[in-house]
Amino acid sequence: MNNTELHASTTGTSTSTSTSASSASRGRRVWLFTRHYLEMVVAMILGMVILDPVWNWLTGTAGVSAVFDRPDVASLVMATNMTVAMGAWMKFRGHSWAPIIEMGAAMYLPFIVLFVPLWMGLIDGHTVMAAGHLLMLPAMALAMLLRLDEYTQDHAHHRQHSVDKAHEHHTHEHA
């Protein structure tokens, strides 16, 4: 007798009902994970689209726009644009700082790993940009898989958890 059958026999529910409920629950968790991932990708794209002109204007006004000619600098600025937008979205959705920092690392690490071959002349700047963007997608998925419970919960769970933590902190300060 497997666990589902054992549970069904002790609770009086049918195995097919338990199995379909389990499948529905698993399907919901997969959907929530996928939705979190896609929301972060959209936030990253918005960060690139919105913040890139700001950087261009600032560096152009300051007369230092040539700094973007360096692919290592340009890729770090791009990672910053994506991280700022994605981090803001995650915070808005109620995530704590730890997963936000981990997702930020997933934005930077793929580029940083490519700097050594870039500096050695083994790859060019276009390769750094393309490969860095491509590698950050599985890096994000890995960061999410390491906190599976974080990313398979509805956003309301994150907000409530943040409120509970703030209340706990406030209670300890006044105790």
Secondary structure, 3 states (H helix, E strand, C coil): CCHHHHHHHHHCCCHHHHHHHHHHHHHHHHHHHHHHHHHHHHHHHHHHHHHHHHHHHHHHHHCCHHHHHCHHHHHHHHHHHHHHHHHHHHHHCCCCHHHHHHHHHHHHHHHHHHHHHHHCCCCCHHHHHHHHHHHHHHHHHHHHHHCHHHHCCCHHHHHHHHHHHHHHHHHHHCC
